[in-house]
């Protein structure tokens, strides 16, 4: 498989900074929590939290499907230390959104935990793979490649450490 650089490190950093500035404006004076979705969101969340210019906390979740594809009724959420979103404005941080099933489940779960609000930021949005009507409130890039790796995403054995994103075009 021949992978091509789709997004340079400079393009990514420029967009992350822009998103951080927008989030800072939108949540000025509010009780903001980033909720990073592991594993694909960890590098993006680390850069994003540094680009946000207002007080912010960060927590981590790792959803794992225990069922057939497309069935979000059996998603389990694994997380580190217990955290409370009650009354907080939560921004769910996804490195990559594809079908949207897990993202939709997580957003609904955050609201059910009595968050003041729940919004979504995604670095990469694969809209052509969407199976549920979930749209990021803040988005980095739309990519339609079948496989992407880099900037914390992709194969656990290769490429998560790359500062850029490469992929295979359809």
Backbone as CSV, one residue per row, in Angstrom:
resi,resn,N_x,N_y,N_z,CA_x,CA_y,CA_z,C_x,C_y,C_z
1,UNK,0.849,-1.173,0.000,0.000,0.000,0.000,0.894,1.235,0.000
2,UNK,0.727,2.085,-0.999,1.495,3.325,-1.104,0.712,4.455,-0.440
3,UNK,1.276,4.982,0.624,0.609,6.058,1.344,1.172,7.403,0.913
4,UNK,0.283,8.360,0.803,0.649,9.708,0.387,0.338,10.665,1.528
5,UNK,1.179,11.687,1.710,0.889,12.692,2.735,-0.338,13.485,2.293
6,UNK,-1.356,13.467,3.141,-2.617,14.162,2.863,-2.677,15.520,3.550
7,UNK,-2.138,15.583,4.769,-2.127,16.824,5.544,-0.756,16.970,6.184
8,UNK,-0.099,18.076,5.918,1.225,18.315,6.486,1.098,18.690,7.963
9,UNK,2.203,18.589,8.682,2.225,19.001,10.087,1.847,20.468,10.210
10,UNK,2.299,21.289,9.263,1.997,22.719,9.305,0.506,22.976,9.098
11,UNK,-0.113,22.276,8.153,-1.555,22.441,7.928,-2.342,22.065,9.181
12,UNK,-1.959,20.955,9.788,-2.658,20.482,10.979,-2.517,21.498,12.109
13,UNK,-1.298,21.943,12.377,-1.077,22.871,13.486,-1.799,24.193,13.276
14,UNK,-1.823,24.677,12.055,-2.535,25.922,11.745,-4.024,25.765,12.050
15,UNK,-4.612,24.642,11.635,-6.050,24.425,11.842,-6.365,24.207,13.326
16,UNK,-5.518,23.472,14.028,-5.732,23.249,15.465,-5.720,24.582,16.203
17,UNK,-4.801,25.460,15.838,-4.740,26.783,16.477,-6.027,27.563,16.216
18,UNK,-6.524,27.516,14.976,-7.774,28.209,14.643,-8.945,27.652,15.454
19,UNK,-9.020,26.332,15.573,-10.096,25.715,16.355,-9.973,26.128,17.818
20,UNK,-8.748,26.110,18.352,-8.528,26.520,19.742,-8.982,27.942,19.995
21,UNK,-8.716,28.841,19.055,-9.148,30.236,19.197,-10.670,30.336,19.181
22,UNK,-11.321,29.575,18.291,-12.790,29.603,18.215,-13.416,29.056,19.495
23,UNK,-12.888,27.941,19.991,-13.395,27.362,21.241,-13.196,28.361,22.383
24,UNK,-12.048,29.021,22.415,-11.775,30.018,23.460,-12.807,31.139,23.437
25,UNK,-13.151,31.614,22.254,-14.168,32.674,22.131,-15.539,32.144,22.549
26,UNK,-15.893,30.963,22.066,-17.233,30.422,22.323,-17.472,30.081,23.790
27,UNK,-16.418,29.721,24.511,-16.578,29.258,25.895,-15.983,30.211,26.929
28,UNK,-15.681,31.425,26.544,-15.151,32.412,27.498,-16.120,32.554,28.668
29,UNK,-15.606,32.449,29.881,-16.428,32.598,31.074,-17.231,31.375,31.445
30,UNK,-17.041,30.269,30.738,-17.807,29.051,31.020,-16.905,27.992,31.642
31,UNK,-17.531,26.939,32.128,-16.829,25.836,32.789,-16.569,24.731,31.759
32,UNK,-15.474,24.846,31.023,-15.188,23.984,29.875,-14.406,22.733,30.251
33,UNK,-14.867,21.603,29.714,-14.154,20.331,29.837,-14.011,19.712,28.455
34,UNK,-12.799,19.345,28.104,-12.581,18.534,26.906,-12.664,17.081,27.323
35,UNK,-13.372,16.289,26.547,-13.478,14.856,26.793,-12.877,14.157,25.580
36,UNK,-11.648,13.700,25.727,-10.883,13.119,24.629,-11.249,11.658,24.427
37,UNK,-11.579,11.311,23.178,-11.904,9.936,22.825,-10.624,9.231,22.385
38,UNK,-10.244,8.223,23.139,-9.050,7.437,22.849,-9.387,6.281,21.918
39,UNK,-8.444,5.784,21.151,-7.064,6.222,21.087,-6.809,7.315,20.051
40,UNK,-7.678,7.497,19.064,-7.377,8.385,17.933,-7.324,9.867,18.274
41,UNK,-7.886,10.275,19.395,-7.957,11.698,19.709,-6.848,12.240,20.585
42,UNK,-5.914,11.399,21.050,-4.996,11.864,22.081,-4.014,12.937,21.614
43,UNK,-3.453,12.837,20.433,-2.500,13.853,19.961,-3.240,15.150,19.652
44,UNK,-4.375,15.034,18.978,-5.199,16.200,18.675,-5.603,16.915,19.958
45,UNK,-6.067,16.170,20.963,-6.492,16.785,22.226,-5.336,17.491,22.914
46,UNK,-4.149,16.896,22.868,-2.981,17.519,23.515,-2.656,18.855,22.862
47,UNK,-2.670,18.906,21.542,-2.394,20.167,20.854,-3.539,21.163,21.027
48,UNK,-4.774,20.665,20.983,-5.935,21.548,21.112,-5.988,22.209,22.487
49,UNK,-5.733,21.462,23.530,-5.816,22.042,24.876,-4.778,23.146,25.053
50,UNK,-3.623,23.001,24.390,-2.603,24.050,24.450,-2.990,25.269,23.606
51,UNK,-3.862,25.075,22.619,-4.305,26.179,21.759,-5.492,26.939,22.347
52,UNK,-6.111,26.364,23.367,-7.246,27.019,24.025,-6.702,27.996,25.062
53,UNK,-7.205,29.223,25.018,-6.651,30.312,25.825,-7.461,30.623,27.073
54,UNK,-8.392,29.755,27.435,-9.207,29.946,28.634,-9.008,28.720,29.533
55,UNK,-9.409,28.801,30.802,-9.289,27.631,31.671,-10.093,26.452,31.122
56,UNK,-9.485,25.275,31.164,-10.120,24.075,30.622,-9.587,22.862,31.362
57,UNK,-10.457,21.877,31.572,-10.012,20.596,32.109,-10.110,19.562,31.000
58,UNK,-9.452,18.445,31.197,-9.452,17.400,30.171,-9.587,16.035,30.824
59,UNK,-10.463,15.224,30.274,-10.650,13.844,30.714,-10.609,12.943,29.478
60,UNK,-10.552,11.631,29.716,-10.382,10.676,28.623,-11.375,9.523,28.736
61,UNK,-11.891,9.107,27.582,-12.748,7.928,27.516,-12.279,7.058,26.366
62,UNK,-12.517,5.756,26.502,-12.196,4.846,25.422,-13.389,3.907,25.217
63,UNK,-14.223,4.238,24.232,-15.372,3.373,23.964,-14.923,2.096,23.266
64,UNK,-15.600,0.989,23.592,-15.315,-0.285,22.936,-16.630,-0.958,22.602
65,UNK,-16.783,-1.265,21.330,-18.003,-1.935,20.896,-17.933,-3.404,21.285
66,UNK,-19.055,-3.900,21.775,-19.157,-5.290,22.195,-20.212,-6.014,21.363
67,UNK,-20.477,-5.503,20.164,-21.585,-6.027,19.383,-21.276,-5.960,17.898
68,UNK,-22.279,-6.232,17.106,-22.151,-6.190,15.658,-21.962,-4.755,15.194
69,UNK,-21.286,-4.548,14.060,-21.100,-3.194,13.535,-22.434,-2.479,13.339
70,UNK,-22.467,-1.207,13.722,-23.675,-0.408,13.535,-24.652,-0.496,14.683
71,UNK,-24.425,-1.397,15.631,-25.319,-1.545,16.767,-24.690,-0.838,17.955
72,UNK,-25.136,0.382,18.240,-24.534,1.165,19.316,-25.134,0.825,20.676
73,UNK,-26.010,-0.162,20.748,-26.660,-0.472,22.011,-25.736,-1.209,22.978
74,UNK,-24.619,-1.686,22.499,-23.712,-2.436,23.361,-22.312,-1.835,23.374
75,UNK,-22.244,-0.534,23.426,-20.951,0.138,23.532,-20.650,0.315,25.011
76,UNK,-19.449,-0.084,25.401,-18.995,0.134,26.765,-17.996,1.280,26.752
77,UNK,-17.979,2.053,27.814,-17.048,3.163,27.915,-16.049,2.839,29.021
78,UNK,-14.781,2.922,28.693,-13.716,2.716,29.667,-13.036,4.061,29.884
79,UNK,-12.748,4.393,31.113,-12.083,5.641,31.395,-11.250,5.494,32.655
80,UNK,-10.343,6.446,32.820,-9.452,6.430,33.977,-10.198,6.870,35.214
81,UNK,-9.652,7.851,35.889,-10.275,8.355,37.107,-11.698,8.834,36.818
82,UNK,-12.581,8.594,37.770,-13.967,9.040,37.614,-13.996,10.560,37.475
83,UNK,-14.905,11.037,36.677,-15.050,12.474,36.485,-16.518,12.816,36.438
84,UNK,-16.803,14.085,36.668,-18.173,14.559,36.730,-18.363,15.678,35.713
85,UNK,-19.314,15.520,34.811,-19.581,16.548,33.803,-20.779,17.423,34.175
86,UNK,-21.430,17.116,35.281,-22.647,17.844,35.664,-22.389,19.348,35.699
87,UNK,-23.195,20.076,34.921,-23.113,21.524,34.882,-21.968,22.081,34.058
88,UNK,-21.174,21.231,33.439,-20.033,21.683,32.645,-20.390,21.695,31.167
89,UNK,-19.708,22.558,30.441,-19.816,22.579,28.989,-18.747,21.627,28.465
90,UNK,-19.186,20.562,27.830,-18.282,19.504,27.400,-18.092,19.560,25.890
91,UNK,-16.838,19.498,25.473,-16.509,19.359,24.059,-15.848,18.007,23.891
92,UNK,-16.513,17.131,23.165,-16.001,15.797,22.863,-14.954,15.934,21.765
93,UNK,-13.759,15.407,21.992,-12.649,15.544,21.058,-12.393,14.211,20.361
94,UNK,-12.671,14.183,19.066,-12.463,12.985,18.240,-11.354,13.260,17.240
95,UNK,-10.443,12.334,17.094,-9.441,12.450,16.046,-10.055,12.185,14.684
96,UNK,-10.989,11.231,14.643,-11.561,10.770,13.384,-12.995,10.321,13.609
97,UNK,-13.920,10.837,12.805,-15.310,10.377,12.840,-15.592,9.672,11.527
98,UNK,-16.130,8.464,11.643,-16.515,7.726,10.437,-18.027,7.522,10.429
99,UNK,-18.505,6.377,10.900,-19.945,6.104,10.853,-20.737,7.060,11.741
100,UNK,-20.154,7.467,12.856,-20.833,8.359,13.782,-21.564,7.647,14.901
101,UNK,-21.673,6.316,14.832,-22.410,5.571,15.863,-21.835,5.799,17.259
102,UNK,-20.534,5.615,17.400,-19.909,5.767,18.708,-19.971,7.219,19.165
103,UNK,-19.734,8.149,18.264,-19.786,9.568,18.601,-21.175,9.957,19.088
104,UNK,-22.201,9.538,18.372,-23.578,9.832,18.776,-23.867,9.257,20.162
105,UNK,-23.437,8.025,20.385,-23.625,7.381,21.690,-22.957,8.206,22.797
106,UNK,-21.715,8.631,22.568,-20.981,9.393,23.581,-21.633,10.747,23.857
107,UNK,-22.065,11.444,22.812,-22.735,12.730,23.007,-24.015,12.557,23.831
108,UNK,-24.801,11.529,23.515,-26.018,11.267,24.278,-25.705,10.924,25.734
109,UNK,-24.634,10.165,25.941,-24.228,9.782,27.289,-23.821,11.021,28.093
110,UNK,-23.053,11.921,27.498,-22.619,13.145,28.180,-23.832,13.977,28.596
111,UNK,-24.807,14.120,27.717,-26.036,14.856,28.055,-26.784,14.154,29.184
112,UNK,-26.850,12.820,29.140,-27.548,12.077,30.200,-26.849,12.216,31.550
113,UNK,-25.570,12.561,31.526,-24.809,12.798,32.765,-24.983,14.239,33.254
114,UNK,-25.929,14.974,32.673,-26.295,16.331,33.088,-25.243,17.393,32.807
115,UNK,-24.562,17.254,31.686,-23.658,18.326,31.253,-24.501,19.539,30.874
116,UNK,-23.953,20.719,31.048,-24.665,21.944,30.644,-24.857,21.960,29.133
117,UNK,-23.839,21.479,28.415,-23.931,21.365,26.959,-22.913,20.336,26.487
118,UNK,-23.119,19.839,25.294,-22.183,18.882,24.696,-22.025,19.226,23.223
119,UNK,-20.792,19.487,22.833,-20.476,19.753,21.435,-19.355,18.825,21.007
120,UNK,-19.104,18.833,19.708,-18.163,17.894,19.119,-17.116,18.609,18.291
121,UNK,-15.853,18.235,18.495,-14.768,18.697,17.642,-14.087,17.456,17.071
122,UNK,-13.842,17.487,15.768,-13.167,16.375,15.101,-12.075,16.917,14.202
123,UNK,-10.922,16.291,14.258,-9.861,16.711,13.359,-10.167,16.235,11.946
124,UNK,-10.532,14.970,11.811,-10.827,14.375,10.504,-12.278,13.910,10.491
125,UNK,-13.000,14.287,9.462,-14.391,13.873,9.287,-14.495,13.114,7.974
126,UNK,-14.845,11.850,8.069,-15.086,11.030,6.873,-16.592,10.997,6.643
127,UNK,-17.110,12.060,6.062,-18.555,12.215,5.907,-19.185,11.131,5.038
128,UNK,-18.454,10.629,4.067,-19.020,9.602,3.188,-19.244,8.281,3.924
129,UNK,-18.626,8.102,5.089,-18.796,6.882,5.873,-19.897,7.020,6.922
130,UNK,-20.506,8.204,7.031,-21.486,8.489,8.075,-22.727,7.611,7.935
131,UNK,-23.158,7.045,9.069,-24.357,6.211,9.106,-25.445,6.800,10.005
132,UNK,-25.074,7.793,10.810,-26.035,8.505,11.663,-25.814,10.002,11.462
133,UNK,-26.831,10.816,11.704,-26.723,12.256,11.434,-25.978,13.029,12.524
134,UNK,-24.687,12.799,12.616,-23.858,13.499,13.590,-22.939,14.434,12.808
135,UNK,-22.867,15.691,13.245,-22.019,16.679,12.575,-21.145,17.374,13.608
136,UNK,-19.852,17.508,13.351,-18.995,18.236,14.282,-19.382,19.716,14.363
137,UNK,-19.284,20.257,15.551,-19.483,21.687,15.744,-18.219,22.446,15.348
138,UNK,-17.083,21.779,15.494,-15.779,22.305,15.083,-15.092,21.188,14.311
139,UNK,-14.582,21.508,13.129,-13.998,20.463,12.300,-12.679,20.935,11.705
140,UNK,-11.751,20.000,11.656,-10.470,20.285,11.036,-10.520,20.116,9.537
141,UNK,-10.689,18.871,9.090,-10.604,18.550,7.665,-11.577,17.433,7.306
142,UNK,-12.078,17.487,6.082,-12.857,16.379,5.522,-11.909,15.574,4.656
143,UNK,-11.813,14.282,4.942,-11.007,13.365,4.134,-11.862,12.161,3.793
144,UNK,-11.713,11.666,2.605,-12.494,10.503,2.182,-11.627,9.273,1.922
145,UNK,-10.356,9.360,2.288,-9.460,8.228,2.067,-9.940,7.022,2.862
146,UNK,-9.656,5.834,2.335,-10.103,4.617,2.996,-9.262,4.294,4.220
147,UNK,-8.028,4.788,4.251,-7.127,4.496,5.364,-6.285,5.729,5.638
148,UNK,-6.242,6.155,6.897,-5.374,7.269,7.282,-4.557,6.846,8.495
149,UNK,-3.363,7.406,8.558,-2.465,7.112,9.675,-1.633,8.356,9.962
150,UNK,-1.295,8.539,11.227,-0.475,9.665,11.643,-1.208,10.564,12.608
151,UNK,-0.464,11.424,13.285,-1.005,12.389,14.224,-1.917,11.705,15.259
152,UNK,-1.451,10.544,15.743,-2.174,9.810,16.776,-3.192,8.813,16.270
153,UNK,-3.400,8.760,14.965,-4.438,7.888,14.413,-3.850,6.735,13.614
154,UNK,-4.684,5.723,13.429,-4.338,4.651,12.525,-3.945,3.364,13.198
155,UNK,-3.106,2.656,12.517,-2.638,1.337,12.923,-1.872,1.425,14.248
156,UNK,-2.255,0.613,15.237,-1.535,0.655,16.510,-0.052,0.298,16.375
157,UNK,0.287,-0.388,15.313,1.671,-0.817,15.120,2.508,0.175,14.328
158,UNK,1.873,1.143,13.679,2.621,2.033,12.802,1.976,3.407,12.702
159,UNK,2.776,4.420,12.811,2.390,5.744,12.375,1.724,6.688,13.341
160,UNK,1.331,6.250,14.510,0.655,7.179,15.422,1.569,8.340,15.798
161,UNK,2.871,8.147,15.701,3.822,9.182,16.088,4.132,10.177,14.979
162,UNK,3.614,9.974,13.778,3.902,10.883,12.679,3.260,12.248,12.935
163,UNK,3.965,13.344,12.618,3.411,14.679,12.843,2.443,15.116,11.743
164,UNK,2.309,14.318,10.706,1.428,14.599,9.586,0.468,13.429,9.417
165,UNK,-0.465,13.564,8.480,-1.418,12.484,8.210,-1.195,12.012,6.779
166,UNK,-1.035,10.712,6.665,-0.915,10.128,5.331,-2.033,9.124,5.150
167,UNK,-2.298,8.798,3.902,-3.390,7.877,3.652,-3.342,7.299,2.272
168,UNK,-4.309,6.442,2.062,-4.472,5.783,0.779,-5.772,6.305,0.180
169,UNK,-5.670,6.837,-1.001,-6.853,7.382,-1.676,-7.717,6.238,-2.206
170,UNK,-9.007,6.545,-2.349,-9.948,5.558,-2.898,-9.605,5.233,-4.327
